[in-house]
Amino acid sequence: MFCQEDGQPLTAGMTEHRRERALSRAGITREQGCITWHDLRHTYGRHLAMRGIPLKVIRELMGHATIEMTMRYAHLAPEARESAVQQLDRPVPQFHAAPGRDAGGAH
């Protein structure tokens, strides 16, 4: 995901310095310990879930091997389930048959 200008991977020293500088500039701190790349990755997944992004999309974005790993974020989006059920209260879209076809016929 991140690399040097020549395409080579960033070294541990390069990534730590950038992470620490970004956290400092953003005023992000933790009472105990430090904020790691894993913490930032987890926060990314949480925010996607809280915004109702489908778990399949979160899985793809985060590169999880299994949907079970992504399901750890499912509890963060209860309103997404509610919104899905509320769709049943909406009128069913009316589809129009193509010219020359019977609307009730087989597809």
C-alpha positions as CSV (number, residue, x, y, z in Angstrom):
1,M,0.0,0.0,0.0
2,F,2.8,2.4,0.9
3,C,6.2,2.5,-0.8
4,Q,9.1,4.7,-1.5
5,E,9.2,6.8,-4.7
6,D,11.2,4.1,-6.5
7,G,8.6,1.4,-5.6
8,Q,10.7,-0.2,-2.8
9,P,8.9,-1.1,0.5
10,L,9.2,1.4,3.3
11,T,11.6,0.4,6.1
12,A,10.3,0.1,9.6
13,G,12.1,3.3,10.5
14,M,10.4,5.2,7.7
15,T,6.9,4.0,8.7
16,E,7.3,4.6,12.4
17,H,8.5,8.2,11.9
18,R,5.6,8.9,9.5
19,R,3.1,7.3,11.8
20,E,4.3,9.2,14.9
21,R,4.5,12.5,13.0
22,A,0.9,12.1,11.6
23,L,-0.5,11.2,15.1
24,S,1.3,14.2,16.6
25,R,0.0,16.6,14.0
26,A,-3.5,15.2,14.4
27,G,-3.3,15.5,18.2
28,I,-4.1,11.8,18.6
29,T,-2.7,10.2,21.8
30,R,-3.3,7.2,24.0
31,E,-3.1,7.1,27.8
32,Q,-1.1,4.0,27.9
33,G,1.2,2.5,25.2
34,C,1.4,3.8,21.7
35,I,-1.0,3.8,18.7
36,T,0.2,1.1,16.2
37,W,-0.5,0.5,12.5
38,H,-2.8,-2.3,13.6
39,D,-4.8,0.2,15.7
40,L,-5.2,2.5,12.7
41,R,-6.2,-0.4,10.5
42,H,-8.8,-1.5,13.0
43,T,-10.2,2.0,13.3
44,Y,-10.5,2.1,9.4
45,G,-12.6,-1.1,9.5
46,R,-14.7,0.2,12.3
47,H,-15.5,3.5,10.6
48,L,-16.5,1.6,7.4
49,A,-18.8,-0.6,9.3
50,M,-20.3,2.3,11.3
51,R,-21.2,4.0,8.0
52,G,-23.1,0.9,6.8
53,I,-20.6,-0.2,4.2
54,P,-21.4,-3.8,3.2
55,L,-19.2,-6.4,4.9
56,K,-18.2,-7.8,1.5
57,V,-16.8,-4.4,0.6
58,I,-15.0,-4.1,3.9
59,R,-13.5,-7.5,3.4
60,E,-12.2,-6.5,0.0
61,L,-10.8,-3.2,1.2
62,M,-9.1,-4.7,4.2
63,G,-7.9,-7.8,2.4
64,H,-9.3,-10.3,4.8
65,A,-9.0,-13.9,3.7
66,T,-12.4,-14.8,5.2
67,I,-15.7,-13.1,5.8
68,E,-15.5,-14.4,9.4
69,M,-12.6,-12.0,10.1
70,T,-14.7,-9.1,8.7
71,M,-17.7,-10.2,10.8
72,R,-15.9,-8.8,13.8
73,Y,-17.0,-5.4,12.6
74,A,-20.7,-6.4,12.0
75,H,-21.8,-5.4,15.5
76,L,-20.8,-1.8,14.9
77,A,-23.5,-1.2,12.3
78,P,-26.8,-2.2,13.9
79,E,-28.5,0.7,12.1
80,A,-27.5,-0.9,8.8
81,R,-29.6,-3.9,9.6
82,E,-32.5,-1.7,10.6
83,S,-32.2,0.3,7.4
84,A,-32.3,-2.9,5.4
85,V,-35.5,-4.1,7.1
86,Q,-37.1,-0.6,6.6
87,Q,-36.6,-1.1,2.8
88,L,-39.5,-3.5,3.1
89,D,-41.8,-0.6,3.9
90,R,-41.0,1.1,0.6
91,P,-43.1,0.5,-2.5
92,V,-41.8,-2.3,-4.8
93,P,-40.4,-0.7,-8.0
94,Q,-42.6,-1.3,-11.0
95,F,-40.7,-2.7,-13.9
96,H,-42.0,-2.2,-17.4
97,A,-41.9,-5.0,-20.0
98,A,-39.7,-4.4,-23.0
99,P,-41.7,-3.5,-26.2
100,G,-43.3,-6.5,-27.7
101,R,-43.1,-8.6,-24.5
102,D,-45.9,-9.6,-22.2
103,A,-45.3,-8.1,-18.7
104,G,-46.5,-11.3,-17.1
105,G,-44.6,-13.7,-19.4
106,A,-41.5,-15.7,-18.7
107,H,-38.1,-14.1,-18.8
